[in-house]
């Protein structure tokens, strides 16, 4: 494989059976010609909801592991004023460990931070 990783290892990463290092993410991103942040896109969930589990597919041990995964919920959106109104350009997420991350939907180099209008996300 172009990233220098075993196919089976990558498959296990895709199925969230393994965690990995930032160095490995960078190798994968380089091989796929994508930004590393695209490989770590947050998974929004509603508070209190747990992933559905199939008794035949997931053992109790794996179900416990899934419940401990780092997940994020959107808490703020950023809009840019344009001639046709407000356009969504970013979403801020809060991880369940308290940290935050900003996901740009446009090239941040083309946006003046002072022109962004922030609004809280409404979670259904």
C-alpha positions in Angstrom: 0.0 0.0 0.0 1.2 3.5 -0.8 1.2 4.6 2.8 3.5 1.8 3.8 0.8 0.1 6.0 -0.6 -3.4 5.9 -4.0 -3.6 4.2 -5.5 -5.5 7.2 -4.3 -2.8 9.6 -6.0 -0.1 7.5 -9.2 -2.1 7.3 -9.2 -2.4 11.1 -8.8 1.4 11.3 -11.7 1.9 9.0 -13.9 -0.3 11.2 -12.7 1.6 14.3 -11.2 -1.6 15.7 -7.8 0.1 16.3 -6.8 3.6 17.3 -3.8 5.2 15.6 -1.2 7.9 15.9 -1.1 11.3 14.1 2.0 10.1 12.2 -0.1 7.2 10.7 -2.9 9.6 9.9 -0.5 11.8 8.1 0.9 8.8 6.1 -2.7 7.8 5.1 -3.6 11.4 4.2 -0.5 11.8 2.0 -1.2 8.5 0.2 -4.8 9.5 -0.4 -3.9 13.1 -1.3 -6.3 14.6 1.3 -5.9 16.9 4.2 -5.4 14.9 7.5 -8.4 16.6 9.0 -10.6 14.9 6.5 -9.7 11.6 8.1 -10.7 12.8 11.6 -14.0 14.4 10.8 -16.1 14.5 14.0 -19.1 12.3 14.3 -22.0 14.4 15.6 -24.3 12.7 18.1 -27.1 13.7 20.3 -26.4 13.7 24.0 -27.7 10.5 25.7 -28.0 8.5 22.6 -25.8 5.4 22.2 -25.0 3.6 19.0 -27.5 0.8 18.3 -25.9 -2.6 18.6 -26.8 -5.9 17.0 -26.5 -8.9 19.3 -25.1 -11.0 16.5 -22.5 -8.5 15.2 -21.1 -6.8 18.3 -19.9 -8.5 21.5 -20.4 -6.8 24.9 -16.7 -6.0 25.0 -16.8 -4.2 21.6 -20.0 -2.3 22.6 -18.3 -1.0 25.7 -15.3 0.1 23.6 -17.6 2.0 21.2 -19.3 3.8 24.1 -15.8 5.1 25.2 -14.9 6.6 21.8 -14.2 10.3 21.4 -17.2 12.0 19.7 -18.2 15.6 19.0 -21.3 17.6 18.8 -21.6 20.9 16.9 -22.1 23.9 19.2 -21.5 26.9 17.0 -21.7 27.8 13.3 -19.9 30.6 11.5 -21.4 32.5 8.6 -19.9 35.0 6.1 -22.0 37.9 4.9 -22.2 37.8 1.1 -24.4 39.7 -1.4 -26.9 36.8 -1.4 -27.1 36.7 2.4 -25.3 34.6 5.1 -23.3 31.6 3.9 -22.2 28.8 6.2 -18.4 28.7 6.2 -17.4 26.8 9.4 -18.7 24.6 12.2 -17.2 24.4 15.7 -17.5 21.1 17.5 -17.1 20.3 21.2 -15.6 16.9 22.0 -16.9 14.8 24.9 -13.6 15.4 26.6 -14.3 19.2 26.6 -11.9 20.2 23.9 -13.0 22.0 20.7 -12.2 21.8 17.0 -13.1 24.1 14.1 -14.1 22.5 10.8 -13.7 24.9 7.8 -16.1 24.4 4.9 -14.1 26.9 2.8 -10.5 28.0 2.5 -9.9 29.9 5.7 -7.2 32.0 4.0 -9.9 33.7 2.0 -12.0 34.7 5.0 -11.5 37.7 7.3 -12.2 36.4 10.8 -13.7 39.8 11.7 -16.5 39.4 9.1 -17.7 36.0 10.5 -21.1 36.0 12.2 -21.3 33.2 14.8 -24.5 31.6 15.9 -25.1 28.7 18.3 -26.1 25.4 16.7 -29.6 24.1 17.4 -29.3 20.4 18.1 -32.6 18.5 17.4 
